[in-house]
Structures are given as C-alpha cells and as structure tokens.
C-alpha cells in the first residue's frame, strides 16, 4: 500500500432526512478520520453514490419518496460489495440488502462500530 493510500480517509455516504442525526454522526465519524458526505434523499444519494469513492452507505429507513430498503437494493445492484447500514426504528420487511441493521434511535458509537467491523480487512 502506498503512503498516500494510507492517508486517504474512508468515505461514508450518509442518507438522513433529519439534520440532528446526520450532524452528530458526521461529526463523530469525522473525529475518527472518516470522510462523511451527507445527503437528505434517496434520489440525491443515488445521484452521488460512487462505489470507487464511497466505502459504506448508511441510510435511514424512512426517506421521502423512497424507503431506505429500496435505496439499499439499488445500491447493491450497482455495487454488491459496498456495505449498507440501516438505521431504523422498525426492522425492514426485507433485510437481505443490508450488511448491518441498527435500531434507531442509535448512538454514534454503535454506528462507528458497525462501520469499523464492515470495513475491517477491506482494502481502500
């Protein structure tokens, strides 16, 4: 691994319509060296998602116009190896597209633990 690759932070695409959750999660993950991009809708997430850039996607379950589950299915169609984490108050009907599910309200440490475990051993 080249020295410049070691300095490149892991990138997280965070999809959350509520600023109070995303601001805390962005700050917390950022304090551990993650680069966190926040978007508010599934449509915006799909427009921004790039498997060459984003190492993991974190999505809320309830989003305007499209559910987090629908978003996760599309992400997995585009990049089956990209881990997707769900933050939701209720379990999804179809959990097959998620690599990790966290019951909301979630604390930032639980989110970081999920991201760390999903990215452990994966090359950047």
Beta strands, then each sheet from edge to edge (+ up, - down):
strand 1: 11-15
strand 2: 35-39
strand 3: 56-60
strand 4: 83-88
strand 5: 100-103
sheet 1: 2+ 1+ 3+ 4+ 5+
end
